[in-house]
Amino acid sequence: MAIRCKLSTLMGQNRYNIQDVYEKTGLSRATISNLYHDKMQRIDYETLSKLCKLFDCTVGDLLEYYKPE
């Protein structure tokens, strides 16, 4: 896939672990883990909104398009 999730970077910058994000957003641990490991195929608007609110960022800060090789 040509879209990369940068949740792990944002979590590292804020010193959050999966449990912290779970407690602050209410998202499931499985969803957070899949995003952290960049294994999600789809993401809904509510999830994006909660993460952007938590990290005070834009969707572009969370997701990145790259050219596949």
C-alpha positions as CSV (number, residue, x, y, z in Angstrom):
1,M,0.0,0.0,0.0
2,A,1.2,3.5,-0.8
3,I,0.0,5.1,2.5
4,R,2.1,4.9,5.6
5,C,0.7,5.5,9.1
6,K,3.0,7.5,11.4
7,L,1.2,6.8,14.6
8,S,4.3,5.1,16.1
9,T,6.3,8.3,15.5
10,L,3.7,10.5,17.1
11,M,3.4,8.1,20.0
12,G,7.2,8.2,20.5
13,Q,7.4,11.9,20.4
14,N,4.7,12.2,23.0
15,R,6.0,9.2,25.0
16,Y,2.6,7.4,24.8
17,N,2.2,3.7,24.8
18,I,-0.8,1.8,23.4
19,Q,-2.5,1.8,26.8
20,D,-2.2,5.6,27.0
21,V,-3.7,6.1,23.6
22,Y,-6.5,3.6,24.5
23,E,-7.3,5.5,27.7
24,K,-7.3,8.9,26.1
25,T,-9.2,8.0,22.9
26,G,-11.4,5.0,23.7
27,L,-10.2,3.3,20.5
28,S,-9.7,-0.4,20.8
29,R,-6.2,-1.7,21.6
30,A,-6.3,-3.8,18.5
31,T,-7.0,-0.8,16.3
32,I,-4.2,1.2,17.9
33,S,-1.8,-1.7,17.6
34,N,-2.6,-2.3,14.0
35,L,-2.1,1.4,13.2
36,Y,1.1,1.5,15.3
37,H,2.5,-1.4,13.3
38,D,1.2,0.1,10.0
39,K,-1.0,-3.0,9.3
40,M,-4.4,-1.3,8.8
41,Q,-6.0,-1.5,5.4
42,R,-8.8,1.0,6.2
43,I,-9.3,3.7,8.8
44,D,-12.6,5.5,9.5
45,Y,-13.1,9.2,10.1
46,E,-13.9,8.8,13.8
47,T,-10.6,7.1,14.4
48,L,-8.7,9.8,12.5
49,S,-10.5,12.5,14.3
50,K,-9.8,11.0,17.8
51,L,-6.1,10.6,17.0
52,C,-5.7,14.0,15.4
53,K,-7.4,15.6,18.5
54,L,-5.1,13.6,20.9
55,F,-1.9,14.6,19.1
56,D,-3.1,18.0,18.0
57,C,-2.2,17.2,14.4
58,T,-3.6,17.0,11.0
59,V,-4.4,13.9,9.0
60,G,-1.3,14.7,6.9
61,D,0.8,14.4,10.1
62,L,-0.7,11.0,10.8
63,L,-0.8,9.5,7.3
64,E,1.8,9.8,4.5
65,Y,1.5,9.0,0.8
66,Y,4.6,7.6,-0.8
67,K,5.4,6.2,-4.3
68,P,5.6,2.5,-4.2
69,E,8.8,1.0,-5.6
